[in-house]
């Protein structure tokens, strides 16, 4: 029904445009004088051989809200709506339990308080954090400070070795240019006693 309403409205608009230019067009092309009539347009003929067109509004379907219902072609929003629905679902699926857990920790456990270190007791590295969640992450998920220090020292050692190797390569290239020497491949010259000269003694054979 909506498509038929659009067709009728388009036909009415086309008929109105044809009717507006009907007088000029009819004067030049009299055989097209009645071609501009469409449903919704009435043509009356007078005594002076000119046409008068009266345009009626095309029937349009109205809904219960008394508004015009038109079928407008536009891009689909199905995938956008589905993505937003899934995003909202998974955000709530993970966000609500996390929020409940954090609220429980802050209310029933609370943050640690600063106190004196007992004599002879060596605190663990994760005991220096204030919040319980931070302490748990530092204890079970992150590496201890000693391990991080050793890893950084290993990286510095590797970089120092690379620097030393680059300096040695630069010095080797300088000496190669200066002495005209290089890592060229060559074969050792064989002993002359191993050369067979018997065919030279009897060249006629």
C-alpha positions in Angstrom: 0.0 0.0 0.0 2.8 2.4 0.8 4.4 1.7 -2.6 1.1 2.3 -4.4 0.8 5.6 -2.5 4.2 6.7 -3.7 3.3 5.8 -7.2 0.1 7.8 -7.1 1.8 10.8 -5.6 4.5 10.7 -8.3 1.9 10.4 -11.0 0.0 13.4 -9.5 3.1 15.5 -9.4 4.0 14.5 -13.0 0.5 15.4 -14.1 0.7 18.8 -12.4 3.9 19.6 -14.2 2.5 18.5 -17.5 -0.7 20.5 -16.9 1.3 23.6 -16.1 3.0 23.5 -19.4 0.0 22.1 -21.3 -1.1 25.4 -22.8 2.3 26.1 -24.5 2.8 22.5 -25.5 -0.7 22.2 -26.9 -0.2 25.2 -29.1 2.8 23.6 -30.8 1.7 19.9 -30.6 -2.1 19.8 -30.7 -2.2 16.0 -31.0 -0.7 15.8 -27.5 -3.3 18.1 -26.0 -4.9 15.2 -24.1 -1.8 13.3 -23.3 -1.1 15.1 -20.1 -4.2 13.8 -18.3 -3.6 11.4 -15.5 -5.7 10.1 -12.7 -6.4 13.0 -10.4 -6.6 15.6 -13.2 -9.7 16.7 -15.1 -9.5 18.6 -18.4 -12.3 20.9 -19.5 -12.6 22.4 -22.9 -14.0 25.8 -23.5 -15.3 27.6 -26.6 -12.0 29.2 -27.4 -10.2 25.9 -28.0 -8.0 26.0 -24.9 -7.8 23.4 -22.2 -8.2 24.1 -18.4 -6.8 21.5 -16.1 -8.0 21.0 -12.5 -5.7 19.0 -10.2 -6.9 16.8 -7.4 -4.7 15.4 -4.6 -3.8 11.8 -5.0 -5.2 9.4 -2.4 -2.7 8.8 0.4 -3.0 6.2 3.1 -3.1 7.5 6.6 -2.4 5.6 9.8 -4.2 5.6 13.1 -1.9 8.5 14.2 -3.4 10.6 11.3 0.1 11.0 9.7 1.2 10.2 6.3 2.9 6.8 6.1 5.6 6.7 3.4 8.0 3.9 2.5 11.4 5.6 2.5 14.3 3.6 1.1 17.4 4.0 3.3 20.4 2.0 4.4 19.8 -0.8 6.8 20.6 -0.4 10.5 20.4 -4.1 11.3 24.1 -4.6 11.7 24.7 -1.4 13.6 21.9 -2.2 16.0 23.1 -5.8 16.5 26.6 -4.6 17.2 25.4 -2.1 19.8 23.2 -4.6 21.4 26.0 -7.2 21.7 28.4 -4.5 22.9 26.0 -3.4 25.6 25.4 -7.1 26.6 29.0 -8.0 27.0 29.9 -4.7 28.8 27.2 -5.4 31.3 28.1 -9.1 31.5 31.6 -8.2 32.6 31.1 -4.8 34.1 28.4 -5.6 36.6 30.3 -8.5 38.3 33.5 -6.5 38.4 31.7 -3.5 39.9 30.1 -5.7 42.6 33.5 -7.3 43.4 35.3 -4.0 43.7 32.5 -2.6 45.9 32.7 -5.7 48.1 36.5 -5.4 48.5 36.3 -1.7 49.3 33.5 -2.1 51.9 34.4 -5.4 53.7 38.2 -5.5 53.3 39.4 -1.9 52.8 42.8 -0.5 52.2 45.9 -1.4 54.2 47.2 1.0 56.9 50.7 2.1 57.3 52.5 0.5 60.3 55.9 0.0 61.8 57.9 -3.0 60.5 58.5 -5.5 63.3 62.1 -6.2 64.2 63.6 -9.1 62.3 60.7 -9.2 59.8 61.4 -8.6 56.1 58.3 -7.5 54.2 57.4 -8.9 50.9 57.4 -6.6 47.9 53.7 -6.8 47.4 53.0 -5.7 51.0 54.0 -2.2 50.1 50.8 -1.7 48.0 47.8 -0.1 49.7 44.8 -1.5 47.9 44.0 -5.2 48.2 43.4 -5.7 44.5 46.7 -4.0 43.7 48.5 -6.3 46.3 46.9 -9.4 44.7 47.9 -8.3 41.2 51.5 -7.5 42.3 51.8 -10.8 44.1 50.3 -13.3 41.5 50.4 -11.5 38.1 53.4 -9.2 38.0 57.1 -10.1 38.3 59.0 -9.2 41.5 61.3 -6.1 41.4 64.4 -8.3 41.6 63.4 -10.2 38.5 62.7 -6.9 36.6 66.1 -5.6 37.7 67.8 -8.7 36.4 66.0 -8.5 33.1 66.9 -4.8 32.6 70.6 -5.6 33.4 70.5 -8.5 30.9 69.2 -6.1 28.2 71.9 -3.6 29.1 74.6 -6.3 28.9 73.3 -7.5 25.5 73.4 -3.9 24.1 76.9 -3.4 25.5 78.0 -6.6 23.7 76.4 -5.3 20.5 78.2 -2.0 20.8 81.6 -3.8 21.4 81.0 -6.0 18.3 80.2 -2.9 16.1 83.4 -1.3 17.2 85.4 -4.4 16.4 83.7 -4.7 13.0 84.5 -1.0 12.3 88.2 -1.5 13.2 88.4 -4.7 11.0 87.0 -2.8 8.0 89.5 0.0 8.6 92.4 -2.4 8.6 91.1 -4.2 5.5 91.0 -0.9 3.6 94.4 0.0 4.9 96.2 -3.3 4.2 94.2 -4.4 1.2 93.3 -7.6 2.9 90.0 -9.2 3.3 88.2 -12.5 4.0 88.7 -13.7 0.5 88.2 -17.4 -0.4 91.3 -19.0 -1.9 92.7 -22.5 -2.5 96.2 -23.6 -1.4 98.7 -24.0 -4.2 99.4 -27.7 -4.6 103.0 -29.1 -4.6 104.8 -29.1 -7.9 105.8 -32.8 -7.5 102.2 -33.7 -7.7 101.9 -32.4 -11.3 102.0 -35.1 -13.9 104.2 -33.9 -16.8 104.5 -37.3 -18.5 102.4 -36.3 -21.5 104.9 -33.5 -22.2 107.8 -35.9 -22.6 106.2 -37.6 -25.6 104.2 -34.9 -27.3 103.8 -36.8 -30.5 101.9 -39.5 -28.9 
